[in-house]
């Protein structure tokens, strides 16, 4: 039996159909041999997502804690909730697995078994590297992502294979100074995390994953986000300290939540 010091963080918003599939995969994958606890962070879902998680927990006896954000913090804000939870509860590592069933926990199992994650500050799932599999992902979006990966690679001077997938593992040691706290609460949170690899000299490694799009609903507004990311990259390229600024539209002093037990 491996020493357990890993938290699994699953963010979710309106994914009542997908979240039971995600949890079933976690259960069957053998991941719980390595994971102490699961936190599902519900970002104010308006459907039955929360009930679906609680029902699964009660039927399967998994160590799941359901946390409901006190406000809509978006994906980036939910990361901040989870990172703080991991640090406060003295976890050494935190795995991020999105609750919409696009990523697959099985892709991280070889890393857990080999303990390769201990050699790096973070290991990042990549949809666009050799060995990855894309199901239901359009050629146009694939091309766009590859172009942006190249642009980011040029700026940070290292090969970038993905700007933010739904499966990653971080050492909490790299998170303790909370450099990410002023990053956007929106989906662009992950782009700043990638730029941080260079700025904070973090030891990161990408690994291939399987990515599927079936019945999920995307929250990405492609045109506006593409322009926002280009502006962000341009500003960082010419002034690295740009990454230390306040990126949030609404400054939040503390990302609070309530634990939901039934």
HELIX and SHEET records of a PDB file:
HELIX    1   1 UNK A   16  UNK A   29  1                                  14    
HELIX    2   2 UNK A   31  UNK A   33  5                                   3    
HELIX    3   3 UNK A   49  UNK A   60  1                                  12    
HELIX    4   4 UNK A   74  UNK A   88  1                                  15    
HELIX    5   5 UNK A  105  UNK A  108  5                                   4    
HELIX    6   6 UNK A  109  UNK A  114  1                                   6    
HELIX    7   7 UNK A  116  UNK A  119  5                                   4    
HELIX    8   8 UNK A  139  UNK A  156  1                                  18    
HELIX    9   9 UNK A  172  UNK A  174  5                                   3    
HELIX   10  10 UNK A  189  UNK A  199  1                                  11    
HELIX   11  11 UNK A  222  UNK A  238  1                                  17    
HELIX   12  12 UNK A  240  UNK A  244  5                                   5    
SHEET    1   A 8 UNK A 204  UNK A 208  0                                        
SHEET    2   A 8 UNK A 122  UNK A 126  1                                        
SHEET    3   A 8 UNK A 167  UNK A 171 -1                                        
SHEET    4   A 8 UNK A  93  UNK A  97 -1                                        
SHEET    5   A 8 UNK A   6  UNK A  12  1                                        
SHEET    6   A 8 UNK A  35  UNK A  42  1                                        
SHEET    7   A 8 UNK A  64  UNK A  69  1                                        
SHEET    8   A 8 UNK A 257  UNK A 260 -1                                        
SHEET    1   B 2 UNK A 133  UNK A 135  0                                        
SHEET    2   B 2 UNK A 210  UNK A 212  1                                        
END                                                                             
